Amino acid sequence: DREVHINELKNGNTEMFWNPTSEVRRQRLKRHIVLFEEQTDFESERLWQHVTSAINKGDQHKATQEKFVLEEEQRNAARERRENGTEWKPLLFRHDAMTNEWRYKYEDLRPWDPLNDIAQFEKNGILQTMERRLSTRMSNHKTTCINNQITRHKRSAKDCRRRKTSDQPSNHSQNTESSCSTPESVQELSDDDGKYLRFESLCTQCGKEMNHLKEIHSAVLSLQRAQQDIHR
């Protein structure tokens, strides 16, 4: 979001390459970092704080000293682990014996699916992708809930028909009201095939999850509109 110049070394000429407008600057992505007081001892910002401070002050000699102190502490810690036979188990990385490199445990290399993937975020160092389709756990729970409701309705309908048969009025009289009524608390939901299922109010967990999905959907629509505005 700042000016970029091209410097021609042969003749010393300088040319403006990029000069962002105030509108472009307002659209700059916000940087989200963990508060310093909430960081653990091995977070980079906390670990290298003295080196960073020296660099910001322009004291290269102090920065070099602090860097040496830090790296020497790390070497001593690794030496102690080897002597004690303590195995170092990284939380977020694994060692690839084939390439002799460290790889991120939770890397997701599949192509981005714009029809299903909503957003990618990091939580506790783990990258996760929010998807449009329900998770397996939620889908199974919703299916179980629906099946239970349908079973109860079938049983209720069967009992209703049985009562109607046993309480059938005589020919000269007519009953204007049904002896069995549909439960008032009824909702319609669409299953994966587009068919509508009528059943009683959702269980508490299903209701919360559906409300949460509605909030996510509203947020996604807002993001999509913002992206369209940016593209325009």
Secondary structure, 3 states (H helix, E strand, C coil): CCCEEEECCCCCCEEEEECCCHHHHHCCCCCCCCCHHHCCCCCHHHHCHHHHHHHHCCCHHHHHHHHHHHHHHHHHHHHHHHHHCCCCCCCCEEEECCCCEEEECCCCCCCCCCCCEEEEEEECCEEEEEECCCCHHHHHHHHHHHHHHHHHHHHHHHHHHHHHHHCCCCCCCCCCCCCCCCCCCEEEEECCCCCEEEEECCCHHHHHHHHHHHHHHHHHHHHHHHHHHHHC
